[in-house]
Amino acid sequence: MRQVESAHSGSIGYVCDVTKPDDVKAMGERIAATDGRLDIFIANVGRLAEPDFVQAPLDETQILDEIGLNFIAPILNVNRLLPLLRKASTPHLVMVGSGYGWSPAGRAPLYSASKAGIRSFVKALRFQLEPHGVHLMEVVPPTIDTPATADHKVAKISPDVIAGATLKGIVERKPAVFAGQTRAIPLMLRLAPATLERLTGQR
């Protein structure tokens, strides 16, 4: 965090465990005291595990932890920080979903279910926020080339590509942004949804 602050003069970093409501509340209070508002809030959190329910019963703590991180934490963060966002003149709320939220992965049932929940949350929340001038956008990235995906033998895109697509979507006030392989999802869901589900289900 300090390295980022040094590289970007005037920036302020906060360390927060997004799964802990008290931590998020404290961060929100610090932002309110320092800046008074949020112009853009990007809820970007996720971890993809591959639990095999054929081996059930699985460790229930791990099940709850993954759902808590991928689904509950983003919603609790929106709940806590939305008042700060609404103080901006042109507020933008960005929820980072996944292609597996649109077509599930057989190897990652909990991740897929959580991201599908985020997709549904975005669609419903948009009805509430649009009349109040809040732009809500879902970002649907493919696998991003980061240390966390270093061992994944799949096609990846760079963080710069998805960041650029996200910023462009914010400027253009898009409802959703796709990049890399996920750009085919909307068309495939219209033309060949069963084929798409077979493809993602077997990965």
C-alpha positions as CSV (number, residue, x, y, z in Angstrom):
1,M,0.0,0.0,0.0
2,R,2.8,2.4,0.9
3,Q,4.4,1.7,-2.4
4,V,1.3,2.7,-4.3
5,E,0.9,5.9,-2.2
6,S,4.5,6.8,-3.0
7,A,3.9,6.2,-6.7
8,H,0.7,8.3,-6.8
9,S,1.1,11.6,-5.1
10,G,-2.0,12.5,-3.0
11,S,-3.4,9.0,-2.9
12,I,-4.4,7.4,0.4
13,G,-4.6,3.7,1.0
14,Y,-6.6,1.8,3.6
15,V,-6.2,-1.8,4.8
16,C,-9.4,-3.5,5.4
17,D,-10.7,-7.1,5.8
18,V,-13.8,-6.9,3.6
19,T,-15.4,-9.9,5.3
20,K,-15.5,-8.1,8.6
21,P,-18.4,-5.5,8.9
22,D,-16.6,-3.6,11.7
23,D,-13.5,-3.2,9.5
24,V,-15.6,-1.9,6.6
25,K,-17.4,0.5,8.9
26,A,-14.1,1.9,10.2
27,M,-12.8,2.3,6.7
28,G,-16.0,4.1,5.7
29,E,-15.7,6.5,8.7
30,R,-12.1,7.3,7.7
31,I,-13.0,8.0,4.1
32,A,-15.9,10.2,5.3
33,A,-13.6,12.1,7.6
34,T,-10.9,12.5,4.9
35,D,-12.8,13.1,1.7
36,G,-16.5,13.3,2.6
37,R,-17.7,11.1,-0.3
38,L,-16.9,8.4,-2.8
39,D,-17.1,9.1,-6.5
40,I,-16.4,5.6,-7.7
41,F,-16.8,2.4,-5.6
42,I,-15.5,-0.8,-7.2
43,A,-16.5,-3.9,-5.2
44,N,-13.9,-6.4,-6.4
45,V,-13.5,-9.5,-4.3
46,G,-13.3,-13.2,-5.1
47,R,-11.6,-16.5,-4.6
48,L,-12.2,-19.6,-6.8
49,A,-12.0,-22.9,-5.0
50,E,-12.9,-26.3,-6.5
51,P,-14.8,-28.3,-3.9
52,D,-15.9,-31.7,-5.1
53,F,-19.4,-32.4,-3.7
54,V,-19.0,-36.1,-4.7
55,Q,-16.8,-36.2,-1.6
56,A,-19.5,-34.7,0.6
57,P,-19.8,-34.0,3.4
58,L,-17.2,-31.3,2.9
59,D,-15.8,-28.9,5.5
60,E,-18.8,-26.6,6.2
61,T,-16.5,-23.8,7.4
62,Q,-14.8,-23.7,4.1
63,I,-18.2,-23.6,2.3
64,L,-19.4,-20.7,4.5
65,D,-16.1,-18.9,4.0
66,E,-16.2,-19.0,0.2
67,I,-19.8,-17.9,0.1
68,G,-19.1,-15.2,2.7
69,L,-16.2,-13.8,0.7
70,N,-17.6,-14.0,-2.8
71,F,-21.2,-13.1,-2.2
72,I,-22.0,-11.7,1.3
73,A,-18.9,-9.5,1.6
74,P,-19.5,-7.4,-1.5
75,I,-23.2,-6.8,-0.5
76,L,-22.2,-5.8,3.0
77,N,-19.6,-3.4,1.6
78,V,-22.2,-1.8,-0.8
79,N,-24.6,-1.5,2.2
80,R,-22.0,0.3,4.3
81,L,-20.4,2.6,1.6
82,L,-23.4,3.5,-0.6
83,P,-24.3,6.5,1.6
84,L,-20.8,8.0,0.9
85,L,-21.2,7.2,-2.8
86,R,-24.5,9.0,-3.0
87,K,-22.9,12.2,-1.9
88,A,-21.0,12.4,-5.2
89,S,-22.3,14.4,-8.0
90,T,-21.9,11.6,-10.5
91,P,-21.6,8.4,-8.5
92,H,-20.5,5.1,-10.1
93,L,-20.9,1.7,-8.4
94,V,-19.0,-1.2,-10.0
95,M,-19.6,-4.8,-9.0
96,V,-17.0,-7.3,-10.3
97,G,-18.8,-10.5,-11.3
98,S,-17.6,-13.4,-13.4
99,G,-18.4,-15.3,-16.6
100,Y,-19.2,-18.2,-14.3
101,G,-22.0,-16.1,-12.8
102,W,-23.6,-16.1,-16.3
103,S,-22.8,-19.8,-17.1
104,P,-21.6,-22.0,-14.3
105,A,-18.4,-23.9,-14.0
106,G,-18.7,-27.6,-13.0
107,R,-15.5,-27.4,-11.1
108,A,-16.5,-24.4,-9.0
109,P,-20.1,-24.7,-7.9
110,L,-19.8,-22.4,-4.9
111,Y,-18.0,-19.7,-6.8
112,S,-20.5,-19.9,-9.7
113,A,-23.4,-19.7,-7.4
114,S,-21.9,-16.7,-5.5
115,K,-21.2,-14.8,-8.7
116,A,-24.7,-15.6,-10.1
117,G,-26.0,-14.1,-6.9
118,I,-23.9,-11.0,-7.5
119,R,-25.4,-10.8,-11.0
120,S,-28.9,-11.0,-9.7
121,F,-28.1,-8.4,-6.9
122,V,-26.8,-6.0,-9.6
123,K,-29.9,-6.4,-11.7
124,A,-32.3,-5.8,-8.8
125,L,-30.2,-3.0,-7.2
126,R,-30.1,-1.1,-10.5
127,F,-33.9,-0.6,-10.3
128,Q,-33.5,1.0,-6.9
129,L,-30.4,3.2,-7.7
130,E,-31.1,4.4,-11.2
131,P,-33.8,6.9,-10.2
132,H,-31.3,8.4,-7.8
133,G,-28.6,9.0,-10.4
134,V,-26.2,6.2,-9.3
135,H,-24.6,4.4,-12.3
136,L,-24.3,0.7,-11.5
137,M,-22.1,-1.5,-13.7
138,E,-21.2,-5.2,-13.6
139,V,-17.7,-6.1,-14.8
140,V,-17.4,-9.6,-16.2
141,P,-13.7,-10.5,-16.5
142,P,-12.1,-13.7,-17.7
143,T,-9.1,-15.1,-15.9
144,I,-6.7,-12.2,-15.1
145,D,-2.9,-12.7,-15.2
146,T,-2.0,-12.2,-11.6
147,P,0.1,-14.2,-9.1
148,A,-3.1,-15.9,-7.8
149,T,-3.6,-17.4,-11.3
150,A,0.0,-18.2,-12.1
151,D,-0.7,-22.0,-12.0
152,H,-3.8,-21.8,-14.2
153,K,-3.2,-23.2,-17.6
154,V,-5.8,-21.1,-19.4
155,A,-6.0,-18.0,-21.6
156,K,-5.6,-14.9,-19.5
157,I,-5.7,-11.1,-20.0
158,S,-3.6,-8.5,-18.2
159,P,-4.8,-6.4,-15.4
160,D,-4.3,-3.3,-17.5
161,V,-6.8,-4.6,-20.1
162,I,-9.6,-5.2,-17.7
163,A,-8.8,-1.9,-15.9
164,G,-9.0,0.0,-19.2
165,A,-12.3,-1.7,-20.1
166,T,-13.7,-0.8,-16.7
167,L,-12.8,2.8,-17.0
168,K,-14.2,3.0,-20.5
169,G,-17.4,1.5,-19.2
170,I,-17.6,4.0,-16.4
171,V,-17.2,6.9,-18.8
172,E,-19.8,5.5,-21.2
173,R,-22.1,4.5,-18.3
174,K,-22.5,1.0,-19.5
175,P,-24.6,-1.6,-17.6
176,A,-22.0,-4.3,-18.1
177,V,-18.5,-4.7,-19.4
178,F,-17.0,-7.9,-20.8
179,A,-13.3,-8.5,-21.8
180,G,-11.3,-11.2,-23.4
181,Q,-13.1,-14.5,-23.7
182,T,-16.2,-13.3,-21.8
183,R,-17.1,-11.0,-24.6
184,A,-18.8,-14.0,-26.3
185,I,-21.1,-14.7,-23.4
186,P,-24.1,-12.4,-24.2
187,L,-24.2,-13.7,-27.8
188,M,-23.8,-17.3,-26.8
189,L,-26.5,-17.1,-24.2
190,R,-28.9,-15.8,-26.9
191,L,-27.9,-18.2,-29.7
192,A,-26.6,-21.4,-28.0
193,P,-27.1,-21.3,-24.2
194,A,-26.9,-25.1,-23.9
195,T,-23.6,-25.2,-25.7
196,L,-22.1,-22.4,-23.5
197,E,-23.2,-24.3,-20.4
198,R,-21.5,-27.5,-21.6
199,L,-18.3,-25.6,-22.3
200,T,-18.1,-23.9,-18.9
201,G,-19.5,-26.9,-17.1
202,Q,-16.7,-29.1,-18.2
203,R,-13.9,-26.7,-17.3
